């Protein structure tokens, strides 16, 4: 997101959740590229923050707008992160 775009957004809980999930996405991507213990730990910490933000997203939502998207993106990042923990050679569910 470009800097000028962020100034147009409100600071709602949905925006915070979306931002947190975006940070999680970046962290998971780094962990997938460089699967060191430190990178995985950072991604797991980011996951905890994103889960908390998404839990609070409905509080600032108008009619639930944006909450479903944040939840879907969070679920996708959880799947991506879980792939790091999957034993090699086994199919992921």
Buried (B, 14 or more C-beta within 10 A) or exposed (E): EEEEEEEEEEEBBBBBBBBBBBBBBEBBBBBBEEEEEEBBEBBBEBBEBBBEBBEBBBEBBEEEEBBEBBBEBBEBBBEBBEEBEEEEEEEEE
